[in-house]
Amino acid sequence: MEELEPIQVTAYVPSNAPVPENEVIVERGSTPQQLGPKLNRSAGDVVRFLLLQGEMVTATQALTDDMIELFAVEIGARVRMVDPGEEQEAALHLRLFGDEDAEEEEDESMLRPRPPVITVMGHVDHGKTMLLDRIRSANVVSGEAGGITQHIGAYQTEWQGHVLTFIDTPGHEAFTAMRARGASITDIVVLVVAADDGVMPQTIEAINHAKAAEAPIVVAINKVDREDADPNRVMQQLSDQGLVPEEWGGDTITVQISALQNLGIEDLLEQLVVLAEVLELRANPESDARGVVLEANLDVGRGPVATVIVETGTLRVGDPIVAGPAWGRVKALINDHGDQIKEAPPSTPVQVLGLSEPPIAGDDLRVTNDLSIARTVGEAREQRLRFAAFAQSAAASSGAPGARLEDLFEQISRGETATLNIVLKADVQGSLEAVTESLRKLERDDVKIAFVHRAVGGISESDVDLAAASGATIIGFNVRPDRRGRELAEQRSVEIRTYEIIYKLIEDLQAAMVGMLAPEFEEIVTGDAEVRSIFRVPRVGAIAGCYVTNGVITRGSKVRFLRDGAIIWKGAISSLKRFKDDVREVQSGFECGIGLTDFQDLKEGDVIETFEEREIPRT
């Protein structure tokens, strides 16, 4: 056979076209035809380079992130990878606001001291809200359903001439994301631990959030007035988590308090003020304002309302702003006392009125040069989110059909994966997010949850129409349907469930989910019988003369027929006799005659094993 000459592969030499100096926005999954022109290269350049790296691709084939970054590094270009649909928004944002990843150089002469932002964290019912109640003399607990804080609240107080900003985060595990947002914008974390309860799972979770935010932690050991309080045990548990108290030679400040008895509160505030002075917190109040949305809701009388903490700059009435897909002009600023103010300097929590819609909790709020820029950025984001929601809805509709609670059993019996469609409405964005995450944790392999629609606000007629069209159940958290929506739901047979406490919601849905699951069974062997002789009965067939070696053989039991340890048949016992009498069961150590349904191939030495299937409770 003639020997083929080896193929000569030359090194890749990029074209001489200049590489873009600025960062280039590239969508994930771009093809060489799309990537090449953005980097002043041809699709052929991309394909040839990847071929030399051992990757066989065509000009119209989607590239992985590694392929795109590898080519960019080869030619010395800087790229930013974004999800499909985000390219226009990212490019617009980069042009208007610049590169946020680059550290901004602040003029030192413009920096001024600012109040510390202090986040209060801890396990549920350890006294976080009671502590804040003492600090700012406002009873929040009485306004919360079941005494549980379910929204992020931001408050400002003054102590001995020092202004302190506090963020209260809910302690329930469903609000992990809300606590994480609180830690991300905080300067100091106050970790509240009950002296009679000790470090709990959500306490550890709060510690991890605070460490991730690289924020110093001050531990408030609460409820020291109780008889079963054990502060030393709490400090030992904190040490196990890496928080060694100062009294034990560590660097973690611990203060023993009783929020109920108003003990140790002054000591805690003093420690916070001293720590804030050590941190030397400063910001430029004259720059364009930037802040973070802690919470957002749709108020019937005031429209979209966002709770914001200003990080830098001063937010003023009349400023054009953009926060996520929401945009507008500041119509009013309301402080934590409910008073209208003209401006909000750094570290000030305010409610902002004037946005086009409620932004998403965690969004950055920015002041733009004029309203048209804010509108352009907001609409670009809204379009991207709309396309993403449409794609998700299309994907959900192409999968397993949705069903309401009462339809799930029928769907499971057909062997289909059951999908519970939900229209979820909540009073604020934080609650919406928390309920969503909680429900997603309830999913199983054979029962899926699909969110047809999630939004802030009351349950309206359009929600009922959507639920009826998609076979969905409406769940409302801290919201109620109006009269028309309620009447329409009755007409369209749409189920509406409303809740005020997240525990109740999760418990009910969890119970419903367990009920939806196809029952699981385990086999319990009830008896064994050895075939010792075979009798042939006219018009009946073969009857096995057996000796029961173990357990109980019961008429009608399911059986496995074993020969040399191998299953050769499965069925049921059709007849069971003791001598000439029909019997219901035969105990171990007795002989009997067994007739099997549809099986005649009997041999001496075979084993008949009976079993029953018992349902396993689903959890």
N, C-alpha and C positions, 0 to 999 in steps of 0.2 A: 504493500500500500504506500502510495506517495506521501511523504511526510510534509505536513503543512507548515508554512513559515509562521513564526509567532507574530502576533499583532503588536505593532509598535505604538505605545500610548505615550503621547507627549504630555508634559506638565501643563496645567491650566494657566493660561496667561490672560488675565482680565483685560478688557478693552481699556483704551486710554481716556474714556469719558470721565469727567470729574465725579467724585463721590459726593452726594449731598452732605453739606456741612451740618445742617440741623437734624434733629431726631426725626426719623421717618415712621409714620404710623402704618403698621401692617396688620391686616386681619389674619387671624388664625385660619389655616386651611387654604391660604392663597395658592394659586397655581404659578408656575414659572412665567406664564404670560402676564399675570397680574403683578408679580414681584419684580421682574426684571426692569420694566420702565420706571418704577418708583425709585430704583437705585441707579438709574442711568445705565442700565445694562439690558441686553436682549434676553429673550426667553432661552435662546440657544446657549448663552453664557451660563445661565443657571443650570440647564440640563447637563452641559459638558462638565461643569465643576462637580455636580453630584455624581455623575457617572464615574469620575476619577476617584470618588470616595466610596465606590461600590454600591451606589444607590441608582437603580434603574428606574427612571421616571420619565414621563412624557410632558410635553409643554402644557397639557390641560389637566394634569394630575394634581390633586391637592397635596401640599407639602406639610410635613410635620413641623412643629415649632423648632426642633433641633436642626432640621434641614435649613430653615430660614435663617436661624441665628448663625449657623456654620458659614453660610454664604456671606452674610453680612460681615462677620469677623474677617473673612478672607479678603474682602475688598475694603475693609476699614470703615464700614458704615455703622451708624447707630440706629437701631430699630426699637420700636415699642410695640409689643404684641397686644392686640385687643381682640375681644370676642367679635364674631360676625355681627354686623349692624352698628358697631360702635366707632367705626373709622371716622365718619363725618363728624360725630360729636367730639371725639378725641382731638381731631385736627383743629376744630373750631375752638375748643377749650385751650389747646396749646397756643393758638394764635392770639387769643384774647388775654389769657392769664399767664402765659409762659410755662416753663417747666417747674411743676410743683416739687419734683424730686430734688431739684437743686436747692441747696440751702440758701435761704434769703439772708443777705447781709444787712442787718439793721444798723442804722446810724446810732452809735452809742449815746450821743448827746440827746437823742430824741426819746430814749427809753425812760420810763417812769415806773416807780413801784406800783404793783397791783395787788389786790387781795388774793389770798390763796383759794383755790377751788378744792374743797374737801369732800370726798365721797364717803358716805357711811355705808358699810357693807356688813354682812353677817348672815347667820342662819335665820330661818323663819322663827318668829316669836322670841327672839333673843333681846328685843327691846330697842331696836334701831329708831323706830318712829317715836317712841316715848322719849328717847334721849334728845332727838331733835325738838320734840314738843317742849322739853324743858329749856332748851337753848333759845328757842325763838318764841316761846310763850304763845303757841298757837296749836290748838288741839286738832291734829290731822286724823288721829286714829278714829275718832267718832264719825268721821265722814267716809271711812272706808268700809266696804262690805265685809262683814265678818271680822273686822279689825285687822285686815291684811292690806298692806300697801300694794296696790296693783298698778300704779303709774310711777314714772320718775317725777319727783318734785324737786325743784331747785329753789333755794331760799338764801337770803342774805341777812346777816345779823351783825351788830356792832358790840364789841366788848372792850371796855377800857380804852376807847379810841381806836381800836383796830377793827377793820371790816373783814368779815369772814363769809365766804360763799359755800353753802353746803348743798350736796346732791344726795337725796335719799333714794336708794335703789331697793326694789322689792327683794325679799328673801326667798320666795318660792323658787324651786329649781327650774320651773318653766321660763323664768325671766333671766336665764343665763345671758342671753344676748344683750338685754338691757343693762345688766350689771357690767358686762364687758365694755359697753359703750361708756358707762359711767367711769370706769377705771381708765379708759383711754384718754380722757380729757382732764383727768384730775392731777393735782399737785401732791396731795396728801390723802392717804386712805385711813379712815378710822374703822378698825375691825372690832365689831361688837360681839363679845362672847359671853354667854350667860354662865355665871360662876357655878350654878347648880346643874348645868347641862353639859358644859364642856365643848370641845371642838367637835363639830358635826360635819357631814359631807359637804354641805353648802358653805361652811366656814372654810374648808380646805379649798373649795372652788374659788371663793372670794380671794383667798391668799394667792392663788395662782394667777387670777386676773390682775391683782395689784403688782405682783412680781413681773408679769408680762409688760405692764405699763411702766415698770421701773420707778414706781412711786413709793416713797417712804411710808411705812405702816406704823400707826399708833394704835395699840390695842386697848380698848375700853372693856375691862372685865366688869360686866354688869350684874345686878341682882346679888351683890355681896351681902345684902341685909337678910337674905333668906337663911333659914336654919341649916339647910343642907348645902349651903354654898361652900365651895372648896377652891379658892383662888390658886393654891399651890398646884393642884391637879391640872388646872387650866394652863398654868405656866409650863408645866411639864409637857403637856400635849402640844403647846405652841413651840416648845424647843424641838420636839420631834419633827415639826414642820419647818424647821430652820429659822424660827423667830425666837431667838434666845433673849429673855428679858434683861434689861440693864442691871437689875438687882442680882442676876446670876452671872454677870460678867459679859453679857451680850450687848447688842446695840439697838434692841427693840424697846421703845418706850411703852410701858404698861401703866395704866391708871385704873385703880379700883373705884367703881362708882355704883350708885344706885339711882337710876333715873326716876324710879317711883318715889323714893324718899328724898330726892334732890341732893344726894351726897356725892361729892367728888367732881361735880360739874365744873366748878371754878378751876380746879387743878387740871382738868382735861383741856379747857380753853387756854389756860396759861401755856401748857405744853405745845398746843397747836400754834399759838402766836410766836413762841420762841423758835419752833421748827421752821415756820414761814420766814422769819427773819434770817435764819441760817441759809435757807434756799435762795434768798435774794431774787425773788420773783419780780420780773419787770416786763413791760410791754410798751409799744409805741402807740399812744392814744390818738396820734394825728394821722396814722396810715389808714388805708381803706379797710373798713371793718371786715373781719372774718369771724365766723362762729360755727358752732355745731348745734344741729337740731336734736334736742333731747326727746321731744314729744310733739305730736301734731294731731289735731282733731278738727272736725267740721262742726262749728257752733251754729245753731239755728239762727241766732240773731246777729252774730258778728262775722260769719263766713269762716274760711280757713284760718286756724289759729295755730301758730308754731311756738313752742317753748324753746328758747335759744340761750346758750351761754356764749357771750362775746369773748373770743380768744385774744384778738388784737384789734387795734383801731377803735373808733367810736361809732356805733350805729346810731343814726339820727332819723327822726321822722322826715319822710320825703326821699330817703335814699332809694335808688333802684336796686333791687336785690334778686338773686337767683339761688335756689336751694333744691338740688335734684331737678326734677321736671317742673317744679313750681317757680314762678317768677312774679314780679310785681313791684310795687312801690310801697314803702313803709307808710301805712296810714296812721298807725298808733303803736306806741310801745307801752306796755303795762308791766309794772314791777310786781314783786312777790306779795306786796300788800294790796294789790288791786288798784293802785294809783297810776294814772297816765303820766308818763315822763317824756321829755323832749329828746333825750339822748341816753345811750347806754355805753359807758366806758368799759375797758377790759375787765373780765371776770364777773360781769354783771349778768344775772339771769333775768330774761324778759320774755313776755309773750309778744309776738310780732303779728300784727294784723295787716292785711293788704296783699297776701299771696293769691295766686290764681287757683291753687288747690292745696290740700294738705301735703307737705313734703313727707318723705320717708324718714323715720327716726334714724339718726346717724348721719344724715346728709350734711355736707358743708354748706353754710350760708355765706355768700359773698356779695359785696357791694360792687356794682359795675359802674362804668362811666355814664351810661345813660340807659333808659328803659328799653330801647331797641336791642341793645346787646343782651340784656337779661332775658328778653323775650326770645331772641334767636337761640341762645343756649338752652333755655328751658324747653322750647318746642322741639329742638333736636333730640334732647334726652327723652321727651315724651314719645316722640316717634319711634325711637329705638326700643323703649319699653313696650310700646304697643305692638310692634312687630314681634318682640320676644314672647309676649303674652299670646299673640295669635298663633305663633309656631307651637307653643306649648299646648294650646287648646286643640290645635289640629292633630298634634301627636297623641293627645289623650283620647280624642274622638276616634282615632284610627285603631286604638287598642281595644281592650275589653269593654263591652257595653256597661254603662253605669246603671245603678239600681238604687232604689230607696231601701230603707231598713227592712220593710216587709217583703221585698222582692228577693232578698239575698239568698234565702234558703232554696228557692226554686232555681236560681242561677247556679248555686253550688251543686244541686242535684243533677244538673245537666253536664257537670264536669268542667264548668267554666271557671276562670279566675274571677272572683267577685270584686267589683269595683264600686265603692261608695262615693258618689259625687256629692260635693259639699259646696254650698254658697255660704261664705263666712263673712259676717259683718261684725265690726267691733267699734268701740267708742273712740279709741285712739290707736295710733300706729304701733306703739309698743305692745299693747295687748294683742293686736292682730298678729304680730310677729310671734309672740310667745305662744298663743293658741295654735298657730300653724305648726310650729316646731313640736309642740306637745302631741298633736294629732299625727304628725308624720312618724313619731316614735311608736305609734300603735300599729303600724302596718305589719302585715305578715306576708309570707310568700303567696298564700291563697286569698288574701283579702287586701286590696289596695285602696288608697284614698286619693281621689282626684279633686283638686280645688278648681271648680268651674269659674269661680269669681271670688276675689277677696278685696274688701274695701272698708274704708272708715265711713261711718254714718249709720242712720237708721235703716230698718228693713223696709224697702219701698215696693211699689207695684212692679217695677222693672225687675227687681230681684226675684219676685214670685214668678213672673213670666219666664225668666231665665231658668229657674229651678224646675218649672213645669216642663219646659222644652228639653232639658237635659236629664230629667229624672233625678234631681238632686234634693238633698235635705238642706234646709236653711238653718244655720246656727248663728245666733246672735249673742255676743258677749257685751253686757252692759248697754245693749240697745234693744229697742222694742219695735215691732211693726206698727205702722199707723193703721187707722181704721180701714182705709181702702185696701191696704196690703193684707190685713187680716181677713177681710171678706173675700178678696180674690183668692187667697190661699185655701179657704174653705171650698170655694167653687172649683178650683183646679186640683184639689186634693194634694196640696203641697204641705209637707210636714215642716213646722217651724219650732225650733227648740231655743229657748232663751235662758241665759245664765248670768249670774252676777259674781259668782266665785269660781275661780278656775278649777279648784279641786273638784267641784260638783260636775263641771263640764267633762273633765278628764275621766272621772269615775264612770259617768253615764256612757260616754263613748267607748270606754274600755270594756264595759259590760256588754255593750251592743256589738263591739268587734269580736269578743269571745263567742257571743251567740252566733255571729255570722260564720265563724270558722267551721269547716266541715269536721264532724267529730272524728277523733282519732281513737283507734281501738288497739288493745293488746290481747294476744292470745294467751289463755290460761288452760294448761293441760289438766283435764279433770279425771282421766282414767286411762289405763292400758289393759288390753286383753290379748292373750296369745291364742291363735287358732290351733286347735288340737285334732279336730276332725271336721270333715265336710259332709253334709247331708243334702241329697237332692230330693226336692219335694215337687211333685207334679203341679204345674200351673203356678208355681211360686218361684222355683229356681233353687239356687244353692243357698244353704244356710250354714253358717260357720259355728261349729261347736267350740266354744271358747272358755278359757279360764281367766278370770279377772285377776291380774297380778298387782294392780295398783289403782288406788282411787275408787271412783264410782262410775259405772257405765249407765248412762241414762238414755231412754228412748227419745229419739228426735235430735240427739246431739250431733254436732258436726264431727266428722271423723277424717283422719288421715290413715291410709292403708300403707303400711311399711313392709318392705321385703328387703332383707339384708341392709336395713338402715336407710334405704332409698324410698322416697314417696312415689308410689305408682298410681295412686288414685285419691281423690278427695270427694267427699260427699256427705251423706247423713245416714243415720240408722233408721231403717224403715220398720223393723220389728224387733222385739226383745222378749225372750221367753225363758222361764225357769221350768224345766221339764215341759209340760204341755200348756202351762198357764202364761198368759201375757202379763208382763210386769212392767212397772214404770222405771225401775232402776235395779241394778245388781251391785252389791258391795264387793270389795276386794276379798279374795279367797273362795269365791263361789263360782260354779260353772253356769253357763247360760248359752242360749242360742241367739245368734245375731244375724238378722237379714239386712243387707245393704241395698240402697237404691242404685239400680243400673250398674251393678258390678257382680260378675259371676266367676272371675278368674281367681278362685281361692285355692290356697295351698297350705298344708300343715307347716307351722313355724312362722307364718305371717303374724304381724302385730297390728292390731287395730287400736289407734290412739284417738281418744275423744278430746275435744277442746271446746271452749266457748270464748267469745269475743266480748271483752268488757271495755266500756267507753272510758277514756282517760280525760279527766277534767282539764279544759284548756285554761291556760294562764297567760 
